[in-house]
């Protein structure tokens, strides 16, 4: 039993579904933490906006990937 509601495509509102489809289109999947963020489409849009801003920084994609991989490994992330 989940203590936090996770939004799946079959239970999503039209607004939530639009956001989840956009995420899946970019990543090929929707991480669980973004399914939780989808409980508040406003919060999810804010997070995605922040994520977009961080991609416009000065680090090249290879170094951003290395940092993401190191953090995922440190956090025992399964994806």
C-alpha positions in Angstrom: 0.0 0.0 0.0 1.4 3.3 -1.1 1.4 6.1 1.5 1.6 8.8 -1.2 -0.7 8.8 -4.2 1.2 8.0 -7.4 -0.5 9.2 -10.5 -0.7 6.6 -13.3 -1.8 7.3 -16.8 -5.1 5.4 -16.4 -6.0 7.5 -13.3 -4.6 10.9 -14.5 -6.7 13.9 -15.2 -6.3 15.4 -18.7 -3.8 18.0 -17.4 -1.8 15.3 -15.5 -1.8 13.1 -18.5 -0.5 15.8 -20.8 2.4 16.4 -18.4 3.2 12.7 -18.0 3.1 12.1 -21.7 5.5 15.0 -22.2 7.9 13.6 -19.6 7.7 10.1 -21.2 8.4 11.6 -24.6 11.6 13.1 -23.3 12.8 10.4 -21.0 11.2 7.3 -22.4 9.6 6.6 -19.0 8.1 8.5 -16.1 10.1 8.3 -12.8 8.0 7.6 -9.8 8.9 10.9 -8.1 7.4 12.7 -11.0 4.3 10.6 -10.8 4.0 11.9 -7.2 4.7 15.4 -8.3 1.7 15.0 -10.7 -0.6 15.2 -7.7 -0.1 18.9 -8.1 0.3 19.8 -11.8 1.4 23.3 -10.7 4.3 21.7 -8.6 5.2 19.4 -11.5 5.3 22.3 -14.0 7.5 24.3 -11.6 9.9 21.3 -11.2 10.0 20.8 -15.0 10.7 24.5 -15.4 13.5 24.4 -12.9 14.9 21.3 -14.6 14.8 23.1 -18.0 16.7 26.1 -16.5 19.4 23.7 -15.1 19.9 22.2 -18.6 20.7 25.7 -19.9 23.7 26.0 -17.6 27.4 25.9 -18.6 28.1 22.2 -18.0 28.2 20.2 -21.2 25.8 17.2 -21.5 28.6 14.7 -20.8 29.4 16.2 -17.4 25.7 16.6 -16.6 25.3 12.9 -17.3 28.2 12.0 -15.2 26.9 14.0 -12.2 23.4 12.5 -12.7 24.9 9.0 -12.8 27.0 9.5 -9.7 23.9 10.9 -7.8 21.7 8.0 -9.0 24.3 5.5 -7.8 24.8 7.2 -4.5 21.0 7.2 -4.0 20.6 3.6 -5.1 18.3 4.7 -7.8 16.9 1.8 -9.9 16.6 3.8 -13.1 
